[in-house]
Amino acid sequence: MKVNKKHVVLFISGAIFVVGMLDIKYRGLFFRMLPYSIRK
């Protein structure tokens, strides 16, 4: 089974983006690593 590399990269980056947005919304681990000026 041949997997298109472009699709895999797109899927992974999309998944990371969604996880990042949810993390910021619920003030998770990633949110705590952001500088204080961005959090306000």
N, C-alpha and C positions, 0 to 999 in steps of 0.2 A: 504494500500500500504506500503510494507516494503522497506525501503531505507537502502542500505548497508552503514554503517558508514564510512568505509574505502574510498568509492567512494566520499562521501560528503567532507571528510577531504582533499582528493586529489584535488577535484575540487576547494575548497576554497583556498588552498595553491597555486594552479596553477594560480588562478585569482589574488591573492595578488602579486605573482611574476610578472605577466604580467603588472599589474598596476604600480608596482614599477619600472620596466624597462622603461615604457612609461614616468613615472614621472621624472626619471633621464634624459631621452633623451630630454624632454621639460623643464627641470629645474623647476619642480613644487615644491609643499610644502615639500614633503619628501626630495628632493634634498637640500633644504635650511636648513634642520635640520641636514644634514651630517656635520661632522667636515671639516674644510677648507682643511686639508691635503689630504682628499679623493677626493675632488672636482677637483683638478688640473689635 
